[in-house]
Amino acid sequence: MAFTQITTSNLDNTINTKLAAAEAANAAVANIVSLAISSVQIADSSYNVLDDTAANTGGGYLVINGTGFTNQCVVIVGTTNATSTTFANTKQLRAQVPGLAAATYPLYVVDSVTGATAIKVNGLTYSSFPAWSTGSTLSNQAANTSFSVNLSANSDSAITYSNTTALPAGTTLAANGLFSGTVTIGAQTTYSFDVKATDAENQDTSRTFSLTVTITPAGGSLWSWGFNSVNGQGDGITRSSPTQVGTGTNWKLIAGSSASVHVIKGDGTLWAWGQNSGGMLGINDIAYRSSPVQVGSGTNWAMIGGDLWTTTAIKTDGSLWSWGAGTATGQNDTTNRSSPTQVGSNTNWSAVFHGKGFANSIQCSMATKTDGTLWTWGSNSSGQLGQGDVISRSSPVQVGSGTDWPLTQNKLTGTSQGMFAIKSDGTLWMWGGVSNFSAIAYRSSPTQVGSNTNWSTIAGGWYTVGATKTDGTLWVWGWNSSGIIGNNSTTNQNSPIQIGSSTNWSNVRLGQQHTIATKTDGTLWTWGMNFYGNLGHNNVIYRSSPVQVGASTSWRTEYGAIAAGSTTFATLNT
């Protein structure tokens, strides 16, 4: 029988082998016990930790802190593997994670060799980053005049706004995105500044905004032509070519209708003439005036929005005033007023427009506040108040809850039954009705017109609407029996069509059946009905496409410099 000799050397080898196996087993158990996640931090692509509390739904980067990590560890979000996992040290991993839907997910770290797993329940929240809806180029604002613009971004949680570079002197940015103030300068200047939109998860998106502050002329000489009763000439004579009204050279903002006219001068005074049966001139009587007469003695009138029977206006202090037929004065009654009366006590009104109506009974008004909210009142027979019903209101009522409605008057307008507005994101909206040729006729709440986001200004006639885009093109649609659309036809159009190919249109206004517009080169153009010489071509020939009025290149091109009713008005730089 053979025996294996047991030596000290053999015994040591056996013992060492057993000990190594035990130590390996103990190490594996220890690793299973020690693998843990203590925190998950959102980082940028260089793995610098951010203050964000959620990852972007488009994907992002994480720093994972804990214990027991090895270079065989992988990161899993929910049931989705990380795009990549990088071992930093036993206490930190770095991971790039793919995009996932907005939600909160468990986060796992798994050692691919030992199978050891660590889990953090509710470990990672995904949320979308704020996305700017306000374009980077803001609408021009006038120097030395208060203004406000809503800066807006969208997210799945509440957003606050802050500037990261200096704002123009004299302006402020509120946490709700209201950018406002007064820029005092002597020459036109363009400013650039950065604003950050931050949501509840501290996710932020920045945008560089550009604002051009213009020098608004004090006004110019006022010229009229067309029907005699409201041309302001004081003699009752109809004219078919431009004739100066008086000798003043500081006429600034015109609001004209087929019955009456109001004009604000550069000194802030308000003047009126024409029909006055409902007290719409605001001169404390109901007598007709054939030439301009001052309304009160105030010198702080800023904006005017009158039409056939009712007049609405805003003063420089942001207060709203009305007079005329009581159905649309917003005074919570139906009493006619022949002098300006304040509507409520608010002082944050920004823009106002009065809808066009055939009679007192179908008048309505709309206005916006500096917080971007929209308000309407008056007749609502076609849903023109935007309230989702046809119930008339005698005092202002808010339209929905939006805060992105326009803050300037050139982005609000109305026809005989419909209202239009351009939001801060450049989209065009309509409600009410524009007879049976409108593509979106009779809507009792705001409905978007098409999908374009580059609408700039809007103007309404009785049945026709004209608008410009940010690229300087001109678009018109609606009733066209007189050629008011300007596309060289008399065919009605139920959606916007471009007029010609020019890209330098600056301002457009529509009367009952004719259109007047200016270009950036200071030229003046008209087309449509010409029964009273409304087109200013020294004849009564109708035109169905734009024809230049004279040869002057000095016509004022800013909003309010032209107006059209039964008479046509324009101001000339002097």
C-alpha positions in Angstrom: 0.0 0.0 0.0 1.4 3.4 -1.1 1.2 6.5 1.2 1.5 10.1 0.1 4.1 11.8 2.1 2.7 14.9 3.8 5.2 17.6 4.0 5.0 21.1 5.4 5.2 22.5 1.9 2.2 20.6 0.6 0.1 21.5 3.6 0.9 25.2 3.2 -0.2 25.0 -0.5 -3.5 23.4 0.4 -4.2 25.8 3.2 -3.3 28.8 0.9 -5.6 27.6 -1.8 -8.5 27.2 0.6 -7.9 30.6 2.1 -7.7 32.3 -1.4 -11.1 30.8 -2.4 -12.6 31.9 0.9 -11.3 35.4 0.5 -12.7 35.6 -3.1 -16.1 34.5 -1.8 -16.0 36.9 1.0 -15.0 39.7 -1.4 -17.9 38.9 -3.7 -20.3 38.9 -0.7 -18.8 42.2 0.5 -19.2 43.7 -2.9 -22.9 42.7 -3.0 -23.4 44.3 0.3 -21.4 47.5 -0.3 -22.8 48.4 -3.8 -25.1 51.3 -3.2 -26.4 54.6 -4.7 -26.3 57.6 -2.5 -27.2 60.4 -4.9 -27.9 61.1 -8.6 -26.9 64.5 -10.0 -27.7 66.1 -13.4 -24.5 67.2 -15.3 -23.5 68.8 -18.5 -21.6 66.9 -21.3 -18.3 67.5 -19.4 -19.9 66.1 -16.3 -19.9 69.4 -14.4 -22.8 69.1 -11.9 -25.8 71.3 -12.6 -28.5 72.5 -10.2 -31.2 70.8 -12.4 -33.4 68.4 -10.6 -34.5 66.6 -13.7 -32.9 65.3 -16.9 -34.0 66.6 -20.3 -36.6 64.4 -22.1 -34.1 64.5 -25.0 -31.4 62.8 -23.0 -28.6 64.0 -20.8 -25.7 63.3 -18.5 -25.5 62.0 -14.9 -23.0 61.8 -12.0 -23.9 58.9 -9.8 -22.5 58.8 -6.3 -22.3 55.8 -4.0 -20.1 52.9 -2.9 -18.8 49.6 -4.3 -18.6 50.7 -7.9 -16.3 48.8 -10.4 -15.4 49.3 -14.0 -17.8 46.5 -14.8 -20.8 48.5 -13.6 -23.6 49.6 -16.0 -26.4 52.1 -15.4 -30.1 51.4 -16.2 -32.9 53.9 -16.1 -36.2 52.1 -15.7 -35.7 49.3 -18.2 -33.5 51.3 -20.6 -29.7 51.0 -20.5 -27.6 54.1 -20.4 -26.0 55.1 -23.6 -22.7 54.9 -21.9 -21.3 54.3 -18.4 -17.9 55.5 -17.3 -16.1 54.3 -14.1 -14.6 57.3 -12.3 -13.8 55.6 -9.0 -15.4 53.2 -6.5 -17.6 56.0 -5.3 -18.6 57.6 -8.6 -20.0 56.6 -12.0 -20.7 58.9 -15.0 -23.4 58.1 -17.4 -24.9 59.4 -20.6 -28.6 58.6 -20.6 -31.0 58.5 -23.6 -34.2 60.5 -24.1 -37.3 59.2 -22.3 -40.8 60.5 -21.7 -41.4 63.0 -18.9 -41.8 60.8 -15.8 -39.9 59.6 -12.7 -38.0 56.3 -13.1 -36.0 53.9 -10.8 -32.3 54.0 -11.4 -30.1 50.8 -11.2 -26.4 50.2 -11.0 -25.5 46.6 -11.9 -22.1 44.9 -11.7 -22.0 42.9 -14.9 -19.5 40.4 -13.5 -20.9 39.6 -10.0 -24.5 40.6 -10.7 -24.5 42.8 -7.7 -27.2 45.4 -8.0 -28.0 48.8 -6.4 -31.3 50.6 -6.8 -32.5 54.1 -6.1 -36.3 54.2 -6.2 -37.6 57.4 -7.9 -34.0 57.9 -8.8 -34.3 60.0 -12.0 -37.0 62.4 -13.2 -37.2 63.4 -16.8 -38.8 66.8 -17.8 -38.7 68.9 -20.9 -36.5 72.0 -21.1 -38.2 75.3 -21.6 -38.8 76.1 -25.3 -39.0 79.7 -26.3 -42.2 80.8 -28.1 -41.2 84.5 -28.4 -39.0 85.1 -31.4 -35.5 86.5 -30.9 -36.4 89.8 -32.8 -38.8 91.8 -30.8 -41.2 94.3 -32.4 -39.8 97.8 -32.6 -40.7 100.2 -29.8 -40.8 104.0 -29.7 -38.2 105.9 -27.7 -39.4 108.0 -24.7 -42.7 106.1 -24.6 -43.5 103.4 -22.1 -44.0 99.9 -23.6 -44.3 96.3 -22.5 -43.7 93.0 -24.2 -44.4 89.5 -22.9 -41.4 87.1 -23.3 -42.7 83.6 -23.2 -41.4 80.0 -23.2 -43.2 76.7 -22.8 -42.5 73.8 -20.4 -44.2 71.1 -18.4 -43.8 73.2 -15.2 -43.9 76.8 -14.1 -41.3 79.1 -15.6 -39.5 82.2 -14.3 -37.5 84.6 -16.4 -34.3 86.5 -15.7 -31.8 88.5 -17.7 -28.2 87.2 -17.8 -26.9 90.3 -19.6 -27.7 94.0 -19.1 -31.2 95.2 -20.3 -31.6 98.5 -22.1 -31.4 101.4 -19.7 -34.8 102.3 -18.3 -36.3 98.8 -18.7 -37.0 95.9 -16.3 -37.8 92.2 -16.7 -40.3 90.7 -14.3 -40.1 87.0 -13.2 -43.3 86.4 -15.2 -41.6 87.5 -18.4 -43.0 91.0 -18.7 -40.3 93.1 -20.3 -41.3 96.8 -19.9 -40.0 100.3 -19.4 -39.2 103.5 -21.2 -36.0 103.9 -23.2 -34.8 107.5 -23.4 -32.6 108.1 -26.4 -32.2 110.7 -29.1 -31.4 108.4 -32.1 -32.7 105.0 -33.2 -30.7 102.2 -31.4 -30.8 98.4 -31.5 -30.2 96.6 -28.2 -29.2 92.9 -27.6 -29.7 91.1 -24.3 -29.9 87.6 -23.0 -32.8 86.2 -21.1 -33.0 82.8 -19.3 -36.2 80.8 -18.9 -36.0 78.5 -15.9 -38.6 75.9 -15.0 -39.5 74.3 -11.6 -36.8 71.7 -12.1 -34.1 74.4 -12.6 -33.8 73.5 -16.2 -33.1 76.6 -18.2 -32.9 77.8 -21.8 -31.5 81.1 -22.9 -32.2 83.3 -25.8 -30.6 86.5 -27.2 -33.2 89.1 -27.9 -32.9 92.1 -30.3 -34.9 95.2 -29.7 -34.9 98.3 -31.9 -36.0 101.5 -30.3 -37.1 104.0 -32.8 -37.6 107.7 -32.7 -41.2 108.4 -33.3 -41.8 111.7 -35.2 -43.9 114.2 -33.4 -46.3 114.0 -36.3 -46.9 115.6 -39.7 -49.3 117.6 -41.7 -52.8 116.0 -42.1 -54.3 115.4 -45.6 -57.8 114.1 -46.5 -59.8 113.2 -49.6 -63.1 111.5 -50.3 -66.6 112.0 -48.8 -67.3 115.5 -47.7 -69.0 115.1 -44.3 -65.9 113.8 -42.4 -63.0 115.2 -44.4 -62.3 117.9 -41.8 -62.2 120.7 -44.4 -65.1 122.6 -42.9 -66.7 123.3 -46.3 -68.7 120.1 -47.2 -66.9 119.7 -50.5 -66.0 116.2 -51.7 -62.4 115.9 -52.9 -60.7 113.3 -55.1 -57.1 114.2 -54.4 -55.2 114.9 -51.1 -56.0 118.3 -49.5 -54.3 119.5 -46.3 -56.5 119.8 -43.2 -55.6 123.2 -41.7 -52.0 124.2 -41.3 -50.9 122.0 -38.3 -47.8 119.8 -38.6 -48.0 117.7 -35.5 -50.9 115.3 -36.3 -49.9 111.9 -35.1 -52.4 109.1 -34.7 -55.6 108.9 -36.7 -58.7 106.8 -36.1 -61.3 107.3 -38.8 -64.7 105.8 -39.7 -67.5 106.6 -42.1 -69.1 108.8 -39.5 -66.4 110.5 -37.3 -62.7 111.0 -37.0 -60.4 111.3 -34.0 -56.7 112.3 -34.1 -54.1 112.6 -31.4 -51.5 115.3 -31.9 -47.8 115.0 -31.0 -48.5 117.1 -27.9 -51.0 114.5 -26.5 -54.1 116.5 -27.3 -57.1 114.8 -28.8 -59.2 116.3 -31.7 -62.4 115.1 -33.4 -64.9 116.0 -36.1 -67.8 114.5 -38.1 -71.2 113.0 -37.1 -72.0 113.2 -33.4 -75.5 111.8 -32.8 -74.4 109.4 -30.1 -71.9 111.8 -28.5 -69.0 109.9 -30.1 -66.9 113.0 -30.7 -66.6 113.4 -26.9 -67.1 117.2 -26.9 -70.0 117.2 -24.4 -72.8 117.7 -27.0 -74.3 115.9 -30.0 -73.7 118.5 -32.6 -72.0 117.7 -36.0 -68.6 119.3 -36.5 -67.1 119.8 -40.0 -63.6 120.6 -38.9 -61.3 119.6 -36.0 -62.3 120.6 -32.4 -60.3 119.7 -29.3 -61.8 117.0 -27.0 -61.3 118.5 -23.5 -58.0 120.0 -22.5 -56.0 116.8 -21.7 -52.5 116.4 -23.1 -51.9 112.8 -22.2 -53.9 110.9 -24.8 -51.9 107.9 -26.1 -54.1 105.7 -28.2 -57.5 106.0 -29.9 -59.9 103.3 -31.1 -63.1 104.9 -32.3 -65.6 103.8 -34.9 -69.2 104.5 -36.0 -71.0 104.9 -32.7 -68.5 104.5 -29.8 -65.0 105.8 -29.1 -62.5 104.2 -26.8 -59.0 105.5 -25.9 -56.1 105.0 -23.6 -54.1 107.7 -21.8 -50.4 107.7 -21.1 -51.1 106.6 -17.5 -52.6 103.4 -18.8 -56.2 104.3 -17.9 -59.0 103.4 -20.4 -61.7 105.9 -21.4 -64.9 105.6 -23.6 -67.8 107.7 -24.9 -70.6 107.6 -27.4 -73.3 104.9 -27.7 -73.7 103.1 -24.4 -73.8 99.5 -25.7 -70.0 99.3 -26.1 -68.6 101.8 -23.7 -67.8 99.2 -21.1 -69.5 101.3 -18.4 -71.7 98.4 -17.2 -74.8 100.2 -18.6 -76.3 101.3 -21.9 -76.2 105.0 -21.3 -74.8 107.3 -24.0 -72.0 109.6 -23.0 -70.9 112.7 -24.9 -67.6 113.2 -23.0 -64.8 110.8 -22.0 -65.5 108.6 -19.0 -63.0 106.3 -17.4 -63.7 102.5 -17.7 -63.1 101.1 -14.3 -60.0 102.1 -12.3 -57.2 99.9 -13.9 -54.1 101.7 -15.2 -52.5 98.8 -17.0 -54.3 99.0 -20.3 -52.0 98.6 -23.3 -53.9 98.6 -26.6 -57.5 99.1 -27.6 -59.6 98.6 -30.8 -63.3 99.1 -31.5 -65.1 96.8 -33.8 -66.9 98.0 -36.8 -70.7 97.8 -36.7 -73.6 98.9 -38.9 -75.6 100.2 -35.9 -75.3 101.0 -32.3 -76.8 97.6 -31.3 -73.9 95.6 -32.7 -70.9 97.6 -31.5 -68.1 95.9 -29.5 -64.7 96.7 -28.2 -61.5 94.8 -27.2 -58.4 95.8 -25.4 -55.2 94.3 -23.9 -53.4 94.9 -20.7 -49.7 95.1 -20.0 -49.8 91.6 -18.6 -50.8 90.3 -22.0 -54.4 89.5 -21.2 -57.2 90.2 -23.6 -60.6 91.8 -22.7 -63.8 92.4 -24.7 -67.2 93.9 -24.2 -70.3 95.1 -26.1 -72.5 93.2 -28.6 -71.8 89.5 -29.1 -74.4 88.4 -31.7 -71.7 86.6 -33.7 -69.5 85.5 -30.9 -67.2 88.5 -31.4 -66.4 88.8 -27.7 -64.6 85.4 -27.8 -66.3 84.1 -24.7 -67.6 80.8 -26.2 -71.2 82.1 -26.3 -73.3 84.9 -27.9 -74.1 86.7 -24.7 -73.4 90.5 -24.8 -71.4 92.1 -22.0 -71.6 95.8 -20.9 -68.2 95.8 -19.1 -64.8 94.3 -19.9 -64.5 90.5 -19.5 -61.3 88.5 -20.0 -61.0 86.2 -23.1 -59.6 82.9 -21.8 -56.6 82.9 -19.5 -53.8 83.6 -22.1 -51.1 86.2 -21.4 -49.6 86.3 -24.9 -52.0 88.7 -26.6 -50.6 91.8 -28.3 -49.6 94.9 -26.4 -49.6 97.2 -29.5 -52.7 98.5 -31.3 -51.4 97.5 -34.8 -51.9 93.9 -33.9 -55.6 94.2 -33.0 -58.5 94.8 -35.4 -62.1 94.1 -36.1 -64.6 93.9 -38.9 -68.4 94.3 -38.8 -68.8 90.9 -37.1 -65.4 89.5 -36.4 -62.3 90.3 -34.3 -58.6 89.5 -35.1 -55.4 89.6 -33.1 -51.7 88.7 -33.6 -50.2 87.0 -30.6 -46.7 87.6 -29.3 -45.5 84.5 -31.1 -46.6 85.9 -34.5 -49.7 83.7 -34.9 -53.0 85.1 -36.2 -56.3 84.5 -34.4 -59.9 85.3 -35.3 -63.3 84.9 -33.6 -66.8 86.1 -34.4 -67.7 86.1 -38.1 -66.9 87.8 -41.4 -70.0 86.9 -43.4 -70.3 83.6 -45.2 -67.1 83.8 -47.3 -64.8 83.4 -44.2 -63.0 80.1 -44.0 -63.5 80.2 -40.2 -66.8 82.0 -40.0 -68.7 82.3 -36.8 -66.4 81.1 -34.0 -67.3 82.2 -30.5 -63.8 81.7 -29.1 -60.4 82.5 -30.7 -59.4 80.2 -33.5 -56.0 80.3 -35.2 -55.9 81.4 -38.9 -53.5 79.0 -40.6 -50.2 78.1 -39.0 -47.8 81.0 -39.9 -45.9 82.6 -37.1 -44.7 85.7 -38.9 -47.7 88.0 -39.0 -46.8 91.6 -38.1 -49.7 94.0 -38.4 -53.5 93.6 -39.0 -56.3 95.9 -40.2 -60.0 95.3 -40.8 -62.6 96.9 -43.0 -66.3 96.1 -42.8 -66.0 92.7 -44.5 -62.3 92.6 -45.5 -59.0 92.1 -43.6 -55.5 93.1 -44.5 -52.2 92.2 -42.8 -48.5 92.5 -43.2 -45.9 89.9 -42.3 -42.5 90.4 -40.8 -41.0 89.9 -44.3 -42.8 93.0 -45.6 -45.3 91.2 -47.7 -49.0 92.3 -47.8 -51.9 89.9 -47.5 -55.7 90.6 -47.9 -58.8 88.5 -47.8 -62.6 88.7 -47.6 -65.3 90.6 -49.6 -63.9 92.0 -52.9 -66.8 93.3 -55.1 -65.1 96.7 -55.3 -61.5 95.4 -55.8 -60.6 96.2 -52.2 -58.4 93.1 -51.9 -56.0 94.4 -54.6 -55.3 91.2 -56.5 -56.6 92.6 -59.8 -60.0 90.9 -59.5 -63.3 91.3 -57.8 -63.5 87.7 -56.5 -64.1 87.1 -52.8 -61.2 85.4 -51.0 -61.8 83.2 -47.9 -58.2 83.0 -46.9 -55.2 85.3 -46.9 -53.6 85.9 -50.4 -50.5 87.9 -51.1 -50.8 91.2 -53.0 -48.1 91.5 -55.6 -44.5 90.6 -54.7 -43.3 93.7 -52.9 -41.6 93.1 -49.5 -41.6 96.7 -48.3 -45.2 97.2 -47.1 -45.2 99.0 -43.7 -48.8 99.9 -42.9 -52.3 99.1 -44.2 -55.8 100.3 -43.4 -59.2 99.4 -44.9 -62.3 101.5 -45.3 -65.8 100.4 -46.2 -64.7 99.3 -49.7 -61.2 100.6 -50.3 -57.7 100.1 -49.0 -54.8 102.5 -48.3 -51.3 101.4 -47.5 -47.7 102.7 -47.2 -44.4 101.3 -48.0 -41.1 101.7 -46.1 -39.9 104.1 -48.9 -42.5 106.6 -47.9 -44.8 106.1 -50.9 -48.6 105.9 -50.5 -50.9 103.4 -52.3 -54.7 103.0 -52.7 -57.1 100.7 -54.4 -60.8 99.6 -54.4 -63.9 101.7 -54.5 -63.5 105.3 -55.7 -67.1 106.6 -55.8 -66.2 109.7 -53.7 -62.6 110.0 -55.0 -61.6 107.9 -52.0 -58.4 106.8 -53.8 -56.9 110.2 -54.2 -56.1 109.9 -57.9 -58.1 113.0 -58.9 -60.8 110.9 -60.5 -63.5 108.4 -59.5 -62.2 105.3 -61.3 -62.1 102.1 -59.3 -58.8 100.2 -59.0 -58.5 96.5 -58.2 -54.7 96.6 -57.6 -52.5 99.1 -55.8 -51.9 102.4 -57.5 -49.5 105.0 -56.0 -51.0 108.3 -54.8 -48.9 111.1 -56.4 -45.1 110.9 -56.3 -44.3 111.9 -52.8 -41.9 109.7 -50.7 -42.6 111.6 -47.5 -45.8 110.0 -46.3 -45.5 108.8 -42.7 -45.3 105.0 -42.5 -45.8 104.1 -38.8 -49.0 102.8 -37.3 -51.8 105.5 -37.0 -50.3 107.6 -39.8 -53.1 106.6 -42.2 -56.9 105.9 -41.9 -59.8 104.9 -44.1 -63.5 105.2 -43.7 -65.8 106.9 -46.3 -62.9 109.5 -46.3 -59.2 108.7 -46.6 -56.6 110.3 -44.3 -52.8 110.3 -44.3 -50.1 112.3 -42.7 -47.0 113.7 -44.4 -43.6 114.3 -42.8 -43.0 118.0 -42.8 
